[in-house]
């Protein structure tokens, strides 16, 4: 396999097919304005594609197409037929997964080497999981206390047209986590991918044409915040499913008031990862490291606040710094890379800005600490795995979401103390615990105000297990039955039979 990132990028057939268009009503069309914007390879800083820049006029067309499909051919299908199509989509995407992974690496820098094999990938399992629900959506017959002969029952029906707005940090998973419950519930969607990483969504849109999915069930509008805002405010949209920053989530809540849309919001985090003195170093050191450095820290649930019990604080910090320094930083398409680039120049500026803020506040750099400016990576957006010590709970680098490969080391003494400090944040998305004492693990897990707690592991996901947050980390869940219910509405039916 070639290790030259530029050569491998050019081998992607999708990139060779010219400028990318919008998918509306089953047709690939230029934006109404005719404008495009560049897609940048963050490993090299070079343009790899031109993408249609959608605007409110394109949003209007996409919503109309989604509504037509919802009221027409999609709604007319039986649950079994809908289930069959979802399975078909899973098979088509599975067959193309190697190219999707390469495209993801070229588009936003996620290391291709993290995939254990080219022929096995679990991303599409979320489709197969939700396909099973398509034939199992049903209401209940309910008792009532009316004096007449009355039959009462409920129906669970699809909400309608869904605006799915996704971030750039994990394009394949972000698309499929939104697509699966939409299709299983019988809704239709307008997908708005992040402008920093739209290519995977567009390639998936191409692949949908190889299935029996009716035109208009899935529409894709690429572009900037103007397109996203138009979707959120659109009166033809019944629900918004958003993943992204807390600030944008708050703006969506305000904008959705126009027609009281249903909302699912998976937002930011500043997750604690707690290491007890009895932790198994062989697991804890790499587990904690990749919990914060995986995908260059560009994960809402990254364990960036690393609490280490005081008795092992110095030893563990040194071991973690040594491990971090050995992680290979490189182009996303290099199979040996473990830490890829940040997604954009803007994200690079954000992360390095926080590093400057941390140093000025007195933080000590144990590993990394600055952008890579020399050698073959100099033109990309690379920051090596960074560990900061001598930090306090009230520093900006500890309290605010950086979204980069930056971990902050903090000592603690007792369970009660670390529980209080872990919860002393506006976020509540995830947390980790490393200990061989499962009694302490269960005790702390119960005290953590987070939507997910991992014990002696980190960043595990499964389609059957819900993922969502407390507090400012959002509303609702991805995955599991909880996610499906957020795409359904309940209707009560009363029938007098006497």
Secondary structure, 3 states (H helix, E strand, C coil): CCCCHHHHHHCCHHHHHCCECEEECCEEECCCCCCEEEEEECCCCEEEEEEECCCHHHHHHHHHHHHHHHHCHHHHCCHHHHHHHHHHHHHHHHHCHHHHHHHHHHHHCCCHHHCCCCCCCCCCHHHHHHHHHHHCCCCCEECCCCCCCEEEEEEEEECCEEEEECCCCCHHHHHHHHHHHHHHHCCEEEEECCCCCCHHHHHHHHHHCCCCCCCCCEEECCCCHHHHHHHHHCCCCCEEEEECCHHHHHHHHHHHHHCCCEEEEECCCCCEEEECCCCCHHHHHHHHHHHHHHHHHCCCCCCCEEEEEHHHHHHHHHHHHHHHHHCCECCCCCCCCCECCCCCHHHHHHHHHHHHHHHHCCCEEEECCCECCCHHHCCCCCECCEEEECCCCCCHHHHCCCCCCEEEEEEECCHHHHHHHHHCCCCCCEEEEECCCHHHHHHHHHHCCCCEEEECCCCCCCCCCCEECCHHHEECEECHHHHHHCCEEEEEEEEECC
